[in-house]
Amino acid sequence: MSAPLPAPTIPGQPLTALAPMQDVTDLAFMRVAAHYGAPDYFVTEFFRVHSQSRPEKHILRAIDENTTGRPVFAQLIGEDIAHLARTIDELLRHPVAGIDLNLGCPAPKVYKKNVGGGLLREPDKISKILAAIRAAVPGLFTVKMRIGFEDTGHYDAILDLVNEHRIDLLAVHGRTVRELYRGEVHYDAIARAVARVRCPVMANGNITSAAKAARVLAETRAAGVMIGRHAIRNPWIFRQCREHFAGRPVTPVTFADVRDYIGHLFNATRQPGIPENAHVSRMKKFLNFTGQSVDPDGAFLRDMRRATTAAGLFAVCDRHLLAEPAREFALEPYPGVIARPNCEMPDSAAAASGIGGG
């Protein structure tokens, strides 16, 4: 008998979760997200599993030093059953809420190794992996997947495997691996999962605001929402979801609040021995998303991307955010203000933009 799922912060509300994002959802970012309004649960960056692997120490910190007050699931990515079982045994010695399997990472360097989203091409292999992990995990075993690799040809078969192997919770990003983050999310495919599997389903993909979360839940009948990139843009989004689900007005966020967030994130993610320019470069990856709600012309993004020092970066932030500190930060990203053109725009448009992805 599996352990119960984490209870929502507010009983009776849909669940919320911060989606796992490599090089983003570390201990520092989890703590920052919790400061502005934690999700109901977190999922770590993926632990890479292969013959030489050991659980990465910096990811273990997100579990062992978790002070957010919310549970953390440990995510695995790999295909070797023996080494997955070995890694699970190691992780279960830590205070994990459960084990999550990555069946959705769309990065070519990942799926070319036949892990993450690459496994969606092989339902038979997925079945063996799910069976082995289910046998190794006495508590919660969850899966995060996309709806297919090139297309949805194997989708229903994989959903049936979720039932067969008694997965406790399924998160579905409503795009194929090949679609990356481009175009519309196929929420109808998430609704198919809700109708077909026996476990709760979390809807994932372009959940931009509390209002959008409510619309997606109404359309899919999912048990909750998993939010990734838009929680980088707007770390208040989980608090806002709870307000919206309760029928209360969503508390507005001001430019002064956003400036506070940027300063908090900068300090939280600073690491001893990391050169200033490297830290600034990492901050710019976060601010690629935040900038989507600052101005409709993308001026903040253009200026921010040119900064090379901490002083230069904060000068840009102060100029754009503190000239009108009481101005409201947009709840939705402005149309056409793209954080990562190489991932979010059609290939031809991304190439024409000349802007590299974050």
N, C-alpha and C positions, 0 to 999 in steps of 0.2 A: 504494500500500500504506500503510495507516494505521499510526501509531505504536502500540506496545503500550499496553494499559491500565496505570495505576499498579499496582505490585505491592502486595499487602497488607503491612502492617507485619510480620506473622508469616506466612511462606510457607505456602500451603495453606489458610489460613483464608478464610472469606467476607469480602468487602469491606465496609467501613463508610464512610459519608460523612456529613458535616454538611449537612443540607438548606439550600438558600439561603432566607433569610428577610429580607424588606426591613426596613431600619432595625435589624437585629439582627446579621447575619453580616458585620460590617465587620472591619477589621484588628484592632481591639482585642478583639472577641469571639473571633476566630480564635486570637489569641495566648493568651487566657484558656483556651479549650478545649484548646489544645495543652499548656498547663501542667498540666492535670489528666489528660491522656491523649488525644492527638490522634486523630481519625479517619484512615482511610487517605487520604482526600482531602477537599478543601473546594470549595465552589462559591460564587462571589461573589453579592452582591445583584445584581438585574438592572440592566444598562445599558439605559436607555430609548433606543430608536432611532426617529428621525423626521427630517424634513427639516432641522430646526435643531439636531439633537443633536450633541454631542461626548461621548466617554466621560467620565463623571463622575470628577473628580480623586480624590475620597475613596474611590471604589471601586477605581480604579487603584492606590491605595496598598496595598490588600489583596493585589495581585499583585506590585507592585514591591518592597514592603518585607516580603514574607513571610519570617518567620524561624521558622516552625513545623516545618520539615523535611519537610513534606508538600506535594504538588502542589495548585495552585489552578486550577480551571476558571473561565472567564469566561462568565457567563450574559447572554444578550440577550433583550429582549422588544420585539417590533415586527412589522410586517407589510409594510413597504415594502422590496422586494427590493434596489433600488439602494442604499438607505441602510444596509441590513443588510450588504451586501457592502463598502461603504465603511468601516463600523465594524469589521468583521472585519479588514480590512486594517490599520487602526490598532491593533487589539488584538494582532495577531500580531507587532507590534514589541516587545511586552512578554513576560515569561517565563510565559506561560500554559501550562497542561497541555493545554488544549483549549478548544473553544467549545461552550457549552451553549445550547439554545433552550428558552425557557419556553413551554410549551403547557398550563399548569395554573393560573396565578394566578387565584384565585376572587374577588378583590376587585371589586365592581361598578364602581368607577371605572376599573378596568383592562379588564375584559371588555367594557364598553360602548364602548370604543375599538376593539373587535375585535382585541385582542391578548391574549396569555396564554391563559387558558382560553376566551376568546371565540372563538378560532380553531377550537376543536373542533367548531364548527357547520359548518365549511367544509373538508371533506377536499381538494377540488380546490385550494383556496388553499394549504393545508398542503403539498401535493405540490410546488407551484411554489417555495415557500419552502425546503423541504428540499433540492430539487434545486440551488437557487442557493447555499445555504450549503455543501452538500457540494462543489460546484465551487470554492468560495472557501477551503475549509479543507483543507490538505494533510495535517494530522495528525488528532487525535481530534475527532470531532463527536458530541456526546451530546445527548439530549433528555430533558426532564422533563415529564411530562404527567399529566393526570387521565384517568379512564376515559370521560368524556363531559361534555357540557354539562348538558342536562336529563336525559338517559338515555344508554344505551350503544349507541344505534343506529348510530353511525359508528365504534365502537371497533375492530372487526375490520378495517375498511377502512384506518383510520389505522395499525394495527399492520402491515398489509401495505405501507404506504408506508415504514415504518421499514426493512423488508427491501429494498424497491425502491431506496431512496436510501442504503443501506449505512451506516446509523447504527451507531456503534461501541459505544454503551451506552445503555440506556433505563431511566430511573427512572419508576416508575408509582406515583402516589398513588391508592389504591384507593377513591376517592369521585368523584362527579361534581362539577362546579363548583357547582351549586345546593345540594349537600349541605354545602358549606363544610367545617367540622370536626365536623359533627353525626352522631350515630349510629355504627353499626358500619362498619368498613372492609371493603370487599368483596375479601377476599384471594383469593377464587376468581377474580376478574377479573384479579388480578395473575398467578395461575397460568395463566390463558388466554394472557397475554402471553408468559410463559416458554415455553409450548408452541408459540406461533405465530411468534415472531421468532427470528432467527438470532444476534442479539447478546446479550450478558449483560444481565440485567434486575435492577435494584435495587428492592426492595420498600420502599414508603414509606407512612406513615399509621399513627399511634397505636402506634409502636414504643416502648413505655413502659419497657422494662427489657431486660437481657441475656437473661433467660429468655424474655420475649416475642419477642425477636429470633430466638432459636433456634426457637421454635414457628412463627413466620411463615416462616422459611426452610424448615422441614420441610414446611409446608403448601403453599408456593408453588414450591419448588425454585429460588428466585431465587439469583442470584450473590452477593447481599449485601443490606444494609439501609441506607437513608438515613433519618437521624433528625433531626428539627427541634425542635419545641417541648420534647420531653423531654430534649434536650441542654441547653436553657436551665435546665430544672428541676434536672437532674443532669448536670453536665459530666464526671463520672466514667464516664458510660455507655459510652463507647467502650472504655475500659480494661476495664470490667466485661464487655463483650461478648467481648473477646479472652480474658479469663480463663475465661468460660463456654464458649466455643468450644473451648478447650484442655482442658476437663474439670476445671478447677481451681475451688476455691471462690471466689466473688465477694468481693473485699475490702469489708468494710462501711465505710460513710461515717457519721461521727458529726456531731452538731450542731455541735461545735467546728470540724469540717472545713467545714461549710456556712457558718458565720460567717466563716471564712477566705476562702471563695469570694466571699461578698458584698463583703467589704472589698477583695479583689483586683479584682473586677469594677468596683466604684465607682471605684477609682483608675485602672484601665485605660481606662475610658470617659470620664473627665473631660477636657474640652477647654477650652483658654484662651478666655475671653470668653463662655462659656456661663453664664448665671445659675444660682445654686444651685438655685432652685426648678425650673428646666427639667431640670437633671441629676437631681434627686430624682424628678421625674415619669418620666423615662426609666428610672431604676432600678426604679421600681415596676412598670413593664411587664415587666421581667425577673422580679421577685419574685412577680408573679402566678402564675408557673409554679413557682418554687421552693417557694412556700407550699403547694402541693398535697401535699407529702410531709412537712410539719412536724407538723401535728396534724389529727386526723380531724374536728374541729369547725370548722375554718377560722378559728380565733381569730387566728392570726398574720396571715392575709390581711386580716381586718377591721381589725386595729390598724395594719398596714403601710399600708393604703390611706388612712388618715387622716393620715399623716405629711406635713408640708409642708417640713421642713428636714432637712438631713443629720443634725444632732444628734438630731432626733426619730426619724428612720428608724433610726439605729443604736441608739437606746435601745430601740426595739421589737425589733430583732434580738437585742440582748443579753438582754433580758428573756425572750424565747422560746427562745433557743438556748444561752445560757451558764448558765442555771439548772441544766441537766442536760447539760453538755458532752459526756459520754460516751454519751448516748442515741443510738441508731441512727436515722439518717434513712431513711424508708421507701423501699424500692426501687421500689415502685409508687405512683402517686398515690392518695390516699385517695378512696374512692367518694363522689361528690357534692360534692367540693371542686373547684369549677370555676374555671379561670383566666380565661376570657373568655366569660361567659354569652351574649353576643350572637352569638358564632361557634360555640359548642360545644353549646348547648342548643336544643331546639325553640323556634320563635319565641314561642309563647305563654308558655313558661316563662322565657325570657330577659326578656321584657317584665315579667313579674310579679316577677322578682328585683330589678329596679331597679338592677342593677349594670352599669356600662358595661364594654365589652370593652377589653382592654389592647392 
